[in-house]
């Protein structure tokens, strides 16, 4: 089974950057442990090797995502990118000048509200998780917290932003409509 996992992982992850023999070995070993502990969940809807390989690939992808962010400092990410990411993400789209103007106004308002309405911790977590895609576990680790507390922090931040947007007469539906379609 270990040999099949290594072979399947090697083929399935060949396009991913950062995959090396060490990661494949670790993922195969960890997958074997998970497979053995979950044998009772195998339903027989597919071949056993397909089921086992799915566990192996998910294990490897989880490890790759973790390694991608493990060397990234949360503070450096926020300092280096600031909130410029918000306009950068829209710059490549081909919207009409009118729609771009509306989007820019919304983004400026959102930036201002994030700066004025959110606490430093909320802003840092929101930018890292929602805009840069950093995993909750990694943000929580770097903030000296846990995932549940971070989830609550983000929930509170979203509520604050939603309430502040409402005071600015900016509805969620208007924001979504201005960024959908062309």
Order of alpha helices (4+ residues) and beta strands (2+ residues): alpha-alpha-alpha-alpha-alpha-alpha-alpha-alpha-alpha-alpha
